[in-house]
């Protein structure tokens, strides 16, 4: 399942980059994708700039999540909780 998630995230990043490239917005640059391994704990804390326990859309845009924010915000409240950040489909 982790491979499927990684493949989906990579496909979304490529599609977003290709769209920008078609619009003349610059070269295709792949973002660093968030992971849910032990380094993911550090990633969550790095993205949670105000240390409130959630990643806001603004924090995600300053970090590495702008392309996948909507997918990671599973309850659509405009925030990514630690639980949502580390979510794994069963």
KEVEX-458260 format. One line per 3 residues: number of its first residue (from 1); their letters; for each residue x, y, z of N, C-alpha, C. Coordinates in steps of 0.001 Angstrom, whole numbers. Layout:
NUM = a = X Y Z X Y Z X Y Z ~ ...
# end
This chain:
1 = xxx = 828 -1195 0 0 0 0 868 1253 0 ~ 2040 1190 681 2926 2343 704 3410 2662 -706 ~ 3681 1620 -1489 4126 1813 -2864 3032 2478 -3690
4 = xxx = 1792 2055 -3480 664 2648 -4198 528 4127 -3848 ~ 655 4453 -2572 546 5842 -2131 1666 6677 -2747 ~ 2869 6145 -2723 4007 6862 -3306 3814 7066 -4800
7 = xxx = 3315 6045 -5485 3076 6152 -6923 2013 7207 -7218 ~ 958 7247 -6413 -104 8237 -6596 441 9647 -6387 ~ 1222 9837 -5346 1780 11155 -5064 2732 11595 -6170
10 = xxx = 3533 10671 -6660 4443 10994 -7747 3665 11366 -9012 ~ 2598 10611 -9306 1772 10906 -10480 1130 12287 -10364 ~ 649 12631 -9174 53 13955 -8970 1088 15054 -9139
13 = xxx = 2281 14828 -8612 3342 15828 -8743 3731 16012 -10205 ~ 3839 14904 -10926 4184 14991 -12347 3098 15714 -13136 ~ 1842 15403 -12835 730 16047 -13540 704 17549 -13256
16 = xxx = 935 17922 -12011 943 19340 -11659 2095 20052 -12366 ~ 3259 19420 -12372 4413 20013 -13039 4217 20124 -14534 ~ 3631 19098 -15133 3385 19112 -16574 2407 20223 -16931
19 = xxx = 1404 20419 -16113 424 21482 -16350 1104 22844 -16298 ~ 1966 23044 -15302 2687 24312 -15207 3617 24507 -16401 ~ 4278 23436 -16802 5194 23530 -17938 4437 23890 -19208
22 = xxx = 3249 23318 -19396 2441 23632 -20580 2017 25102 -20577 ~ 1837 25651 -19381 1414 27043 -19274 2598 27998 -19348 ~ 3809 27446 -19485 4992 28295 -19573 5430 28846 -18243
25 = xxx = 5073 28187 -17157 5388 28670 -15824 6799 28304 -15373 ~ 7552 27579 -16171 8907 27223 -15782 9125 25728 -15889 ~ 10305 25282 -15495 10648 23865 -15629 9898 22995 -14632
28 = xxx = 9799 21728 -14968 9170 20749 -14085 10077 20488 -12901 ~ 9582 20738 -11708 10332 20485 -10483 9451 19642 -9578 ~ 9941 18476 -9176 9170 17610 -8304 9348 18033 -6856
31 = xxx = 8251 18134 -6101 8377 18482 -4685 8881 17285 -3900 ~ 9419 17548 -2727 9731 16460 -1804 8408 15996 -1232 ~ 8130 14731 -1331 6848 14209 -895 6910 13806 567
34 = xxx = 5847 14083 1290 5787 13706 2703 5739 12197 2815 ~ 6376 11684 3808 6342 10241 4029 5783 9968 5407 ~ 5337 8749 5606 4761 8397 6899 5656 7422 7648
37 = xxx = 6951 7420 7359 7867 6575 8107 8363 7348 9323 ~ 9422 6894 9958 9891 7578 11156 10352 8996 10850 ~ 10857 9239 9660 11220 10600 9274 9980 11463 9126
40 = xxx = 8827 10844 8908 7575 11575 8786 7220 12337 10041 ~ 7590 11795 11192 7356 12483 12460 8081 13822 12437 ~ 9332 13807 12029 10100 15041 11931 9507 15965 10882
43 = xxx = 9033 15398 9772 8441 16200 8705 7204 16936 9201 ~ 6366 16249 9956 5164 16892 10489 5564 18074 11361 ~ 6506 17850 12252 6923 18920 13161 7575 20083 12409
46 = xxx = 8305 19797 11345 8915 20865 10543 7847 21689 9827 ~ 6803 21027 9336 5742 21735 8619 4803 22486 9550 ~ 4652 22006 10772 3771 22632 11755 4509 23814 12392
49 = xxx = 4637 24899 11628 5471 26030 12011 5055 26685 13321 ~ 3754 26755 13597 3301 27412 14823 3113 26427 15979 ~ 3461 25181 15777 3413 24130 16817 2048 23988 17469
52 = xxx = 979 24197 16682 -367 24074 17237 -947 22671 17098 ~ -193 21754 16494 -657 20381 16361 -1344 20077 15041 ~ -1480 21072 14167 -2092 20896 12854 -1270 21652 11818
55 = xxx = -1314 21175 10577 -671 21877 9473 -1759 22607 8703 ~ -1668 23924 8671 -2654 24730 7942 -2272 24764 6464 ~ -3176 25259 5637 -2893 25397 4207 -1678 26315 3991
58 = xxx = -1586 27382 4781 -464 28308 4651 854 27611 5014 ~ 841 26811 6073 2050 26079 6456 2417 25060 5376 ~ 1422 24416 4794 1670 23438 3738 2272 24117 2512
61 = xxx = 1786 25305 2170 2303 26021 1009 3733 26486 1238 ~ 4074 26797 2480 5448 27197 2802 6377 25986 2806 ~ 5803 24796 2975 6589 23570 3018 6512 22800 1727
64 = xxx = 6234 21512 1841 6309 20633 668 4982 19966 343 ~ 3884 20462 866 2604 19790 684 1566 20506 -184 ~ 1836 21584 -861 738 22296 -1516 -29 21468 -2534
67 = xxx = 657 20564 -3253 -8 19784 -4295 -929 18706 -3725 ~ -631 18215 -2535 -1407 17098 -1999 -2191 17467 -749 ~ -2266 18755 -425 -2962 19188 791 -4392 18669 824
70 = xxx = -5105 18834 -279 -6523 18435 -335 -6678 16931 -85 ~ -5745 16143 -598 -5818 14696 -391 -5518 14307 1054 ~ -4584 15012 1679 -4192 14667 3040 -5203 15174 4071
73 = xxx = -5936 16237 3750 -6960 16781 4647 -8224 15936 4507 ~ -8208 14779 5127 -9257 13773 4934 -10635 14227 5424 ~ -10702 15046 6471 -12006 15480 6965 -12394 16866 6433
76 = xxx = -11582 17423 5539 -11862 18683 4833 -12141 19855 5776 ~ -11355 19925 6870 -11517 21040 7801 -10488 22144 7575 ~ -9670 21997 6517 -8672 23008 6213 -7379 22846 6980
79 = xxx = -7254 21742 7713 -6054 21455 8507 -5659 20000 8319 ~ -4369 19733 8411 -3897 18351 8409 -3416 18032 9815 ~ -4118 17130 10468 -3717 16712 11809 -2573 15711 11710
82 = xxx = -1940 15428 12833 -877 14426 12857 -1428 13078 12392 ~ -2661 12761 12800 -3289 11502 12394 -3499 11466 10874 ~ -3974 12546 10291 -4165 12607 8841 -2816 12527 8110
85 = xxx = -1805 13175 8664 -488 13185 8042 92 11781 7949 ~ -158 10972 8983 398 9621 9034 -610 8545 8621 ~ -1729 8955 8030 -2783 8013 7633 -2267 6998 6618
88 = xxx = -2641 5757 6826 -2360 4680 5870 -3653 3930 5614 ~ -4011 3831 4364 -5205 3073 4006 -4986 1595 4320 ~ -6021 936 4772 -5898 -477 5115 -6291 -1348 3966
# end
